[in-house]
Amino acid sequence: MINRLTIRLFCIVSLITLLVMSSFVAVRYVANAELMESTSQERGLAVAKRVAASVKPTIWNIYNKSYNRTYTAEFADAILDAEMDSEFIQGIKVFGNFGHLYMGKIKRDNQQIERFNADNDELNWKQQPNRISYPVSLGAMTIGHVEVSYSDKEFAETLRSSLWVDITQVAIVSLLFVGSLYIVLRLALVSPMQSLQVAQHALDALNEAVFVVNKDGHVIDINPSYTTITHYKESEILHRPPAIYATDRAQLPIFQFAADTLEKKKSWSGQVVGQRKDGTTFPGWLNINIVEPVDGVLSDANTTYVGVLTDIAEKQEAEQKLHHLAYFDTLTQIPNRYSFMLRLEADIHLASRQSSALALLFIDLDNFKWTNDSFGHEAGDLLLIEIANRLKARLRKSDTVYRIGGDEFTVIVSSYLDNDSLVQLAEDLVGTIGRTFYVDEHKIKPGASIGISTFPGDAANAHELIKRADSAMFQAKEQGRGQVCFFSSHLEQQRQRDQMIIEGLKEAIQEDELDLHYQPKVMLRPDGFEVIGAEALLRWHRNGEVVSTPDRFIPIAEQSNLICELGYWVINKSCQQIAEWKQQSLGPLTIAVNLSPRQFKDSQLCDYLDSCLQKYGIQPGELELEITESAVIEDMEGSIKTLTRLQSMGISIAMDDFGTGYSSLGYLKQLPIEVLKIDRSFISTIPNPDDNDAIVKAIFSMASALGLEVVAEGIENQQQLEFLVANNCQVGQGYYFSQPLPVKQFKRWLTAQARPLLSKV
C-alpha cells in the first residue's frame, strides 16, 4: 500500500515535470521557427536588394537604349548566376515596369539552373511559398522589380536540429530533476513509510493482541492476533468496547476500571479477564498506554489508547505445575518437606503471637524397607499413597499431613485440648496406618511409630521442634514399634549423652583406647571339646578403666557411620592377631568378627577386607564374619552378591542371632552362608520341656538338612552343654568355657588347656 502510494506520487510529479518541459520545448520551437523564418526572409530580401542594385543600370540602359541590348542581358544573367549559386536561392526573376525586360533563372528538380521561361514557369513561380519582391528604384521612380524564391529546406533542418538540442537539454534536466525528486521523496517519505510498514508487519506478527481505542473506549484498529485470541472478526469488534474486564465476577469494563490511573499516569498494566466470542473467558495481562499526539497536547478530541493483551492461561498453568512440584510430593500428592518447613515456621510465629500451643507428630513406617524388598518398589509406592490418603481422611481440616522423606510423614496439629487428646489422635493414626493393605493379592500389614513434640513446651523454634519429635519417634521404635511417645527432657539428655559417647569414640580411635577381647569357640564332642577359635569382642578402656560397655556404645555407634570406622578397626586388628598367633604356633585358630548392618552395606567393605587378607596373609577359613538376619533381609539381592564375593575371598559367613528375626527357610536356602549361631535367649532356657527345646531341635534339623554348621552361644552350665551335644550341636561358646579375655589372658588360658580339652560331657 505504501509503495503504491509512493509510485503514484512520483508518477504525478514526473508527469507534471514532463508537461512543463514539453511546454518549454514547444515555446522554444515556435520562437526558433519565427526567428529562422525572419532570418530567411531577411536573407532573401538581401539577395533581392543586391540583385536590384546590380540590375538597375541594366534596366535603365535597356530602357533608354543606351547600350547594346544583348550585352546588357548577358550582364544581368551573370549577376543572377552568381546569386543562384547558393542552395538557399531557388529562383530569381527580374522585370522592368515598362515591359522592356523580363528575364530570370530557376532551379529545376535536379538542381540545374536554367533560364526562366515565362510561358512554362510563371504558374509554378506563383505557387512557390517562399517568395520576396523588391523594387528597382531610380530616384522616386520605380523602374522594375526583383523577385527572389528561396528554399526552406535549410531552415527546416536547422529548426529540426535545434529542436533535438532542446529536447536533449530538456531530457537531461528532467532526468536530473526527477532523480533528485526520487531521492528526496525516498528520504522524506518512502523511508519513514517503510519504517511504518515494518512496524505494521511487526504488530501483525506479534502473538499478543494489539488494539487501538478512541476517546469513547471503542476499538478502531486491531492486529490479527486479536482475532486469534478472542475469535472476534475485525468487523465484529470495531467501533465497540473491547471484551476485557477487570475481574471475572464483576463484569467491569477495563477502561472504566483503569480510568483514574490512565488520567494520572498515562498508562496502566495488570491482570484482566478476556472474553471470547463464544462467551468463554481466559486470564490475560493487559498494558494500556496513551498515544501522544504530534503537537504533544492531549485533549478529549485526540485521545487514543493502545492496548496490548497477552493470554497468560498457559503461563498460569505452567506456574501452577511448578508450584505443585515445588510444594507437593509427586508420589502421594500431599505437601512435601519444603511446604512443611514453611507452614511450621508460620504456625509457630502465629502461636507465639497468640500465646497458643501446637504439636508436631513425626511418623515413621515400620519395616517399610522389608515391604519394598519383599513385594517390590511399586508395591511400596502404592502403600505410601494409601497411607497418605488414610492420614488425610482421619485428620481434621485444621491439621495438615506432609511427606518429608521416603517413609516419613509429619502432622502439624494447630490446636488441641491436652496431651491425652494428642495421644488419642496419634494412636488413631497408628491404627489407621496399621489396617491391612492388599497389593496384587499380597497381604501387607503396615505399621508406624509416632513421636510427639509440642510448642512452646518442648521447643522454642521449628528446628528444635522437629529434632525433638524425631527423637521421640526413635524412642517409640525402641519401645517395640507401633508405639506413640512424647518427647521428654530425659530423652534429650540421653541424646546428649549419646553424642558425647560418639565424640569419645572418635577420640578413642585416635588415642588407641580400644581393645579386643576374645571369647573361645570350642568344638563339642561327647568325649570332650577342642578350641577352634574365638569371637573378637570390642572393648573401650581408658587408663585401665572401662569407659563404656559394648551394649551401650555399639548401638549408639550403629546410628552413624562411626560404626563402619570401628568395624574396619576391628577387622584390621583381628587379621593382625591371626597372623601373630600363627607365628607363635598356637594352632589354626579362627577369629569371628561381628559385622554391623550399616557396615555390611558399605561399598568399601569387600575392598578393605581383600587388602587386609593380602596384607596379613590370611588363609581361607581363618576369618569369619558374623552378620544379623536384619542386615541381610533388607536387600536380599544385594546381600547375596556381597556374601558371594566374601566367600570367594575365603571368608567364612555366619548368621548371628538366628531365631530372633525372620528365620525364614526360604532366604536361608538363597544365602551363601556356612554357620548358624543360635541366639543365647534360646540356650538360656534349655533343657526345659517347652517350646524353646522344640525350636532349638528344629534349628538343628534344618541346619543339618542345609549342610550348615551350628554354633550355640551363651552356654553357661553342664545341663545346657549335655542337651546341645545330645542334639548334635557342633560348636559352642559361653561363660561355661570362658568369658571374653584380653589377648594375653586368652593366650595363657589357651596354653593352660590340654589338647584336646578332655572335659567329659
Summary of the structure (lengths in Angstrom):
residues: 761
radius of gyration: 63.7
end to end distance: 119.3
largest distance: 207.6
contacts: 2299
relative contact order: 0.04
helix: 51%
strand: 23%
